[in-house]
Amino acid sequence: RTIRWDIKKQDDVIARGKTYGFSPTPTYNNSSEPYHNQGGTITINRGTVTLSPTSGTLNSNVAEDTKEVLLGRFDFDVRGEPVSFETVGLQFLLATSTAGAQPDDITNVKLVDKNGKVLGGPKDVSNGVYDEVSAAADRLGSATITDTFVLPPGVHVIEVRGDLNADFGANDTVRAQITPKANITAKGQDTGETLAAADKEPATLQQSAIYTVKTASMAVSVLNSPVAQNVVGGTQNYVFAQFRLDASDSGEDVKLTQIKSELFTATAVPLDFSNWRVMDGDTTLQTSSSPDPTGATAGGATTTFVFVNPMIVTKGTVKVVKIIGNISTSASSGSIRVGLPTPHATGSQFSATGKSSGQTASVTLSVGDGQTMTLQSA
């Protein structure tokens, strides 16, 4: 549709002199109605929407048997007018070696905006396809969001979230995808007109990042820092060791409730060291009971830290914690090291679960005796 502003009658425009109040008749380009019709023509089009995967969204891991899992993130670029989305057809590409995993094991699919507001859904995925056929070994499913929602002009980051049941296996992958031209039905809020195929771009399949199913897992190792060194008896708040907690390959955040470290003394005895604690950055983690060993003879001892509030290691990240303690003034000779030596390097040293699923996390420990700290008198 088009709009052009004309002046129909001579007296549609009234001008009056500021000083004398004289009101002349304007001179127009036409001698009859419409007296002026030389204005520019404005064309009013329907709104448009362009959809694409959100830039910067990386492939990542997810956990099975969890809810509200992020399965895709797309930019909805709306222009011209607010657009009312009536249907959004989603497709899910599942690559799996697990006989039991099917696309319909994804349920409660929703579209969610950047503030966490649910725009549409939930809908369960059905085994089937819309209009794209991928690799024969992959399985395809679809879910159509039929709840109407309105997006104003601008770029909107919309997330696809859903629940994964327990049928998935390690390293299965899920990918959300949309073909805007074919699988979106929408209408302009101002014009009231349904968006034509040309108003919905692109015509090609738009795919999200790839989400790989992983169990909750964490790899633990002893850092080489602090290095072996001399330390004076009576030193307080001394950093004996640092543990690296690596959840880079985990499918979900890891909730850690217990750490066991091993200390080994020579000449000095475990009783010479007290107030053992774990520090996460500048925060001391509160424990439910004293971790201080009570051994009165030189040798090995265990410090067990049971946390009042579990430590969370976010999936895809690495956290470093410090093992800290006080040294008695009577400890003026001998040595101590803190680490995860060979006889004790088992997953049972750490108690951890998946934060969302509650399933026991797989903890892999790398042997590390720790650095030898040699005690000296002041």
Sequence and secondary structure as in RCSB ss.txt:
>XXXX:A:sequence
RTIRWDIKKQDDVIARGKTYGFSPTPTYNNSSEPYHNQGGTITINRGTVTLSPTSGTLNSNVAEDTKEVLLGRFD
FDVRGEPVSFETVGLQFLLATSTAGAQPDDITNVKLVDKNGKVLGGPKDVSNGVYDEVSAAADRLGSATITDTFV
LPPGVHVIEVRGDLNADFGANDTVRAQITPKANITAKGQDTGETLAAADKEPATLQQSAIYTVKTASMAVSVLNS
PVAQNVVGGTQNYVFAQFRLDASDSGEDVKLTQIKSELFTATAVPLDFSNWRVMDGDTTLQTSSSPDPTGATAGG
ATTTFVFVNPMIVTKGTVKVVKIIGNISTSASSGSIRVGLPTPHATGSQFSATGKSSGQTASVTLSVGDGQTMTL
QSA
>XXXX:A:secstr
 EEE  B SGGGS    TTT        S SSSSSB    EEE    EEEEEE TT   EEE SSEEEEEEEEEE
EEEESS EEEEEEEEEEEEE S TT  GGGEEEEEEE TTS EEEEEE  EE  SS    TTSEEEEEEE   EE
E SEEEEEEEEEEE TT  TT EEEEEE HHHHEEEEETTT  B  GGGEE SS EE   EEE   EEEEEE S 
S SEEEETT  SEEEEEEEEE TT SS EEEEEEEEEEEEESS GGGEEEEEEEETTEE  BSS       SSSE
EEEEEEEEEEEEE TT EEEEEEEEEE TT  SSEEEEEB GGG SGGGEEEEETTT  B EEEE  B    EEE
E  
